Amino acid sequence: MSVFTDETRERAREIIARYPADRSRSALLPLLHLVQAEEGYVSPAGVAFCAEVLGLNKAQVGAVATFYTMYKRRPTGDYLVSVCTNTMCNVLGGQEVYDTLAEHLGVGHDETTADGKITLEHAECLAACDYGPVMTVNYDFFDGVDPQTARGVVDELRAGGRPMPTRGARLCTLKEMAVQLAGFADEREGAVADGGPGEPTLRGLRLAQEHGISVPGFDPNTPIRSKAEADKAAAEAKARSEAAKPAPEPTRATPAPSGDAKRATGAGSAGTGERAPAAEATGSTTRDVKAPDDKSPEVRAAETRQPDAATAVPDAPGTKVPVDGTPPAPRDAQEAQTAGAAVGAPAGDGKPAGDEAGAQERNLKEAEAGAGAGGAGSAVASETGVQK
């Protein structure tokens, strides 16, 4: 029996309808957020639900659900507290913030408090280095935190409050956030009106305003055109450009020079080393094309790594392919291997191949004797006879 409500199923159909009929698999990521909004994590039932509505098998869905860290595979608290411990935040005190919260809450990474309120995790990067050290609560930012402020945030959350993030909208629970990540609006009254951008984000804009720096011809009130309008404008611009080009002059046929004229001008002579321009020689107005060998180093490197039909192959005419020499006789190879093993003693108790020369000599004699008894058709027996 499915645990998902009719509302979730209706929303699943709405998500799938956003994509072309033959690309419904693209709806898997928002669908995983949707089932996480229902249960608080992606359960086996959630995996089966996504597989059912998309026509996939559970292994395909599970492979995606286990790849992204935003999909939780076990029940998660109402508030996911993530502390950045990567390089920049760590240097500024991120690790101390995380250690303080772990001790204060009595949980470790990816563990939930006994009251089910908070799940703690350390994050490798929260993409806010200019605000470090940072932590997020259900992916909303708390910037420039220290151990004391971080403790104050989690205490307020456990007491039923919702502290205001430094940037972004009003806090919501993880299930409510999962609905938004699935592509549905935050329906709380005035929720998206809260918050604002941080000062480091606005610093570049303020400097540009102070120094009068702007993009040439930029008009912030310019409307964004649709694709059809943009294509139409591009077609009109191309037509105007073609109309502005001067018409090519008609090419006049040049009579072929006589033999005396050829000798006088040297045309067609291999000894002069000169060649007439293409337009004069053929009457063509086609622009010159670079020779195939005129390639950049990047192109040559790419062809070397992944050759195509135009790349030279080892068996092309004029290409020399190295040929292996005559292979050594079995006895020569055995003697060389034994000599090498005798010089280099093994590093430990393990005995590498070739370390015990006596055993190899016995094995070789037994092999030669067996081959000799089998007849002269054996390659080993033949070589042995020649050597003897």
FENKAKA-V932294 format. One record per helix or strand. SS is the DSSP state (~ for helix, > for strand). FROM is the first residue (numbers start at 1). TO is the last residue. If there is no record, write none. Layout:
# FENKAKA-V932294
ss=SS from=FROM to=TO
ss=SS from=FROM to=TO
This chain:
# FENKAKA-V932294
ss=~ from=6 to=16
ss=~ from=21 to=39
ss=~ from=44 to=54
ss=~ from=58 to=65
ss=> from=79 to=84
ss=~ from=87 to=91
ss=~ from=94 to=105
ss=> from=111 to=112
ss=> from=118 to=123
ss=~ from=129 to=131
ss=> from=135 to=137
ss=> from=140 to=142
ss=~ from=147 to=158
ss=> from=167 to=167
ss=~ from=174 to=181
ss=~ from=191 to=193
ss=~ from=199 to=211
ss=~ from=227 to=244
ss=~ from=259 to=265
ss=~ from=278 to=282
ss=~ from=297 to=305
ss=~ from=330 to=343
ss=~ from=357 to=373
ss=~ from=379 to=387
